């Protein structure tokens, strides 16, 4: 099965920026339903990581359960052409910094921006 352009883009970013493996992931919900995420990014966004989906309608009614299971989630568009698959380091740093690091502070990537402070 061919990889989606979204996975290709995230794999490229992980090799260049934080050397973590991005992979498709299935979440078992209490309703015995399985949600297919395009990928799971561990150590970002929530205790169990952030799940990336491409269809908001498919997850909308499950967002509270995902949160209760310790997952963050984001919905991103599938890149539509080769230009959109190109890795943009600044864009990934901005997005991952917004999601915030949830892993061990000793392994926090140095390139991440600090979390926002209350104003």
N, C-alpha and C positions, 0 to 999 in steps of 0.2 A: 504494500500500500504506500503510495507516494505521500511524502510529508506536505502539510499545508504550508503556504507561504508565511503564515503567522509563526508557526513553529520554527521554520528556517530562520526567520528574523530574530526570534528570541534565542535560539541556539547560537547564532552569530554573536549576539550581545553577551551571552554568558561566557563564551570562550574568550572574548576580548576584555570583559570588565570584571567579572567576579568568579569565573571558572567554576560555575555550578551547572549541573545538568538540568535542563528544562525538559519535561516530559508530559505527554498526555496523561490524564488521570481521571479515574471514575470515583465518584463519591456515593457511598451507600447512604441513602436517607432512611429515616425511620419508617417511611411508608413503603418500604421495600423497592422503591424506585431508585434507579441509578442515574446520576447526572454525569454526562461526559463533559469534562473540561478540556479545552484545547491544551492547557498545560497547567502545572502546579509549580509555583515558585516558593520554595521553602525559605524561611527566615525573613519574610517580608509580609507586612500587613496584618497578620494575626498569628496566634499561637501555632497553628498548623500550616501557615503559609497563605498565599493568595492564589485562588483559582482564576484562570483566565478563560472567559467564554466569548463566543462571537454572536450569541443570540440572547438578548435581554428577555424576550418573551418566554424562553425556555426555562429561565431561572427565577423570574420575578416572584412567583408565588412560593419559592423555596428559600428566599434570601434570609429570613429569620432563622430557619433551620440550619442553613450554612453557617451563620454567625454563632448559633448555639453549639455547633460541632467544632468551633474553633477555626473556621476558615474566613478569610477575607475573600472578596471577589471583585473582579473588574470585567467589563465587557469592552472588547476592543474589536475594531473592524479588521477583517481579513485584508491584507494588502492586495491591491487589485492589479498591480503590474510590477515589473522588475524594479523600477525606480523606488517603489515603496518597500521593497525587501531590503534595500541598502541600509546598513547599520548606521544609526546616528547616535553616537555615544552620549552627547549632551541630552538628547531626548530621553534616553533610558535612565541616565543619572537623575534627571528631574523627576521622572515617574517613580522610580524606586525610592527616591528620597521622600516623595510625598506619601508613599505607602508605608514608609518607616521600617527600620530594621527591628526584627523581633527575636533574632538569634542571640547567641552568646556574645556579649560585648567584646570579649577578647578576640573574636573573629570578625568583628564589624569591619566592612571594607572602608579603607581610608578615603575613597573618593566620594562616599555618601555625604550629602549635605546634612548638617545637624538638624534635628527635629525642630519645628517651629516652637517658639516660646509664647506663652499667653500674653496678650497685649491688653 
